[in-house]
């Protein structure tokens, strides 16, 4: 079974564009273990965003995994540990993931998830 690591904007996505994240991931890669880096829970608690509370509740539905690092580094740490995909739409994080050849899932055309198969330099 594949692992998918969610970052903060992935947790906000279902509320911003009305997407069932579990279903969208399952349609894309099949059954998956979905995890959230522990530091992102604290990040969501302090985030000034209208959907932060809903995103926090969603995060708690998944497995929360403690990390040594915080922020994007925590997401990358779990991706390296698990060999899993990272679900994000953060441009800088996507660039870093591609550079390290970490599989990536992102929102395409504002409507559906896609796997980024480009893992070049």
N, C-alpha and C positions, 0 to 999 in steps of 0.2 A: 504494500500500500504506500502511495506517495504521501509526502508531508508537504503542507503549504503553510508558510509563515506569513502572518498578516502584519502590515505596518499600520500606522495611525490612519492614513487616508483610506486604506482598504476597509477599515472598520467604519469609516464615515460614509463610504460609497453606497451601501444599501439604502441609506436615508436620503442621500442627495439625489440619487437617480432611480430610486424604487426598484432595487434588485434583490432577489433572494440569493445571497452569497453562497449558501450551501448547495443550492440547485445549480447555480452557474458554474461552480467549481466541479461538481459531479459531472455535469454535461461536458466539460472541457477535458478533464483528466481521469474521471471515474472516482471511485471511493477514495477519500483522502483523510488523513489525520490533519486537523487544522489546529495550529498553535499560535499563541500570542506571546511575544517577549514580555516578561514581567514588568520591566521599566515603562512599557507603554501604558499600563494601567494608571500609573501615577501621572503620566503625561496627559492622559484623557481627563483625569480628575481636575487638572488645572487649565485645560484648554478652553479658550473663550470662543466657542462655536455652538450654534443653536442645536446641533445634534450630538454634542459631546456626551451628554447623559445617556442617550440611546446607544451610542457607540460603546460606552463603558459597559452597559448591560449586555450588549452583544459580545464584547471581549470576554466577559465572565462566563459566557456559555461554552467557550472553548477552553482547551488546556492552556493554562498560563505557566510558562516555563521561565524560571529565574535565569538571569544572565549576569556576567561580570560587567559588561559594558552597558551603555545606555543609548537611546535614540536609534538612529540608523545603524550604528555599530552593533547594537543588540540584535537587530534583524539579521545582519550579515553573520554575526557569531552563530546564531541558530541555524542559518542556512548552511554554513560550513559544517556544523556538528551533525546535522541530519541528512545533508545531501538533498534537501527539499527545494521546492519552488518558493519564491517570494512573490506575494501579491502586493503590488504597489503601483501608484501612478505618479510617484514623486520622481521628477526628471533627474535630479542629481543622484538619487539612490539607484535608479535604473541604470545610469551611466556607470556607477561603481560596480553594480552587479554584473553588467556585461563585461567590464574590464576583468573581473575575477571569474568569468564564465559560470556564473551561478544562474540556474534556470529562473525565468521570470514570467509572471502572469500580470497582465495589465489591462486596463479598460481601453477598448478600441472603439473609435467613432462615438464615444459617449453612450454606447448602448449594450455592449457585450464584452465578455472577457476573451482574451487571446493569449496564447503562449508565444513568447518572444523566442524565436528559434535562432536569431542572430546572436552567436556567441563569439564573434570575431574580436579583434583588438580594439 
